[in-house]
Amino acid sequence: MVAKQLNEIFSGVTRPDEPGLAVIVRSEGRTLFEQGYGVRDTATRARIDGRTNFRLASVTKQFTAMAVMMLVREGKLRYDETLAQLFPGFPEYGKTITIRNLLNHTSGLMDYEDLLDKEYPDTPPEKIPQIHDAGVLALLMRQTATKFPPGTRWAYSNSGYAVLAMTIEKASGATFGQFLGERIFEPLKMSNTVAYEKGKNEVANRAFGYTKNGETWQETDQSPTSAVLGDGGIYSSVEDLAKWDDALAHHTLMSVRDMQPAMQPAAGPAGEALLDPEGKPVFYGFGWFLDPYAGHERMYHDGDTVGFRSTIQRFTKDRLTIVVLCNREDLNPQKLAEQAADIVFAAKK
């Protein structure tokens, strides 16, 4: 009955010949439901399944955060270390921005997307060369100030996570992709998960991203910011993310104690809750939003980039995890995941 209800939610949002989505619902550490809908490539009509790899977009941030936490545990980084200490020659404003600020989006760094637009005014996106994490750092080193004093406000920052990727490389001596592969993906047997770098590696069973243009689907798989890895460059599948979910549940990579900083929402100088730019209270740790859903404790993150939408929703006390990965822009995976959660919660009553 539950599987039928779940299928009704997801099967109604796409057609078999369109770009679609992959879904996994895990309860008590076991797969309750797994299904793919639609195609990963409109040219080949290859079907989406549990092993199809989607661009995770900002769901990547939890892996970047985990890598930083590993390096902190090993004494190679400190949460209170500043940008000026990490990167000699960083402007004066970097003396007040810590790794913790980068992790929980309280750095106030300028948005690299806006800075890139200023570098190429009145230029169509397809004419703007792709920027990488090192390029983001270089852009920020040419700035002179932050949007607000670090630690006093909260504003979602892709810039911060691009800088964290460079921090990981500096502290570890490995590239971002190598570190994640050797320290996270390989130990967890996430064999098809990769930080994608065009010309350097490939994505197996790759889903391409699409946008609907009238009655046709247009491939919109890459943008000028798609080569930045730390904030959104990982590709993975729902089956590999099930392994990630297991590792989080069993503290395979990080002990309960060492994971604690990631589970503390960002707070102001006096410990007060911070507001997002719209004036709403925000609860964000290291790579995870931490606000509950319908009274259920939750850690989650969404991803949103050209051609892709994604979400991972972990209801920790309920031991329920839902992952929805889409290769089309017109779906709301978080809403779909919450509808699925409602069904499972109702079935448990």
Phi, psi and omega in degrees: 000313180298315180300320179295317179296319179295317180299325180295325178296310190274328183290339183276356186257357177209169176246159184302333183261009181252162166305151187211234188199159171239144185225141167223137176237122184240131181231130181055034177081006180237153179282117179270328184202136175212131182199147172248147181225131176086196185244149177271346182209115183290340180284316182265346184063022178297134186282148173280134173218190184293345180257002177291133182259122181251152171291123185281342186055228189287353170298340174305327190301330180291332176284320176300315179297318179299319179299317178298316181298323176298317181291327174295314180301325181275001178079012181270346175218163173229144180297332181267005177292140185258164178299322180295326177287324183285319187236094179306137181093355176295142183304165184308323184296342179288350180288344183248005180254119181259167174301322178300318177300320179294317184294321186253017174064037175244021184282329185077009180301147174297147179285123183293334177298317178293320180295323179293320177299322179291331178289331183231066182295143176057032180248128177301145183307322182291347179263353180272125180295146181294137177262150178246175182302319179297326177292325176297314178302318180297319177299316183291331179286350176263359179270168182237355184203168174256170179288333178202162179300127182307136178088354184262339181217172179238131174209123183306132189224104170293328178304316182300320182282334171294318177295323177298324177299318178291328176296317178300317180296318182294318184283330186262335185080003178246161173290161179305311181297320178296315182298311180296320180297313185283328188258340182238300189294313182293313178301328181270002181060034173276071196291340181251007180270135187207145168277105191283127175233111183305129180087348181249329177211177182233159176251114178290147177049044190286131169271135175262147183273147185221153173231138180279127180240097187069243179256004182243159178259126180254130178291120179231064192272335185226151177222177178300338182258004186289344181271355176284125189267317190297331182262346184184020191264007182272141170251138178203174181241167178293329179290321175292323180290338172295323177292321175298317178300317177299318181296322177292319182293325184257007177055044182294318183263332188218126180295165178304316182296313182289338179278344186305317180301328180291339185258012178256117180299144176303140180225161180283181184304329181258015180084007182283153177295143180264154179253147174281174183301342178268002178087013180261142177301140182235141181235098185225129178263237176250095178081009181219137163281147190232017181274147184285167175232122178049040178083004182255127178302138188211143165235133188202167172203145175252162174229141184211110177212173185304118177086354185221147171222143183208159172204147166233124182239117181244112177265092198295314181290330179278351183054047179236129177230135179231128177239130177230122180239127185237143173248041174210151189272349190265012179251156178244090186297327179296315179298318178297318180295321179292323175298319178295320178299319179304318180296314181293317179299319180296323182291335182276347182289000000 
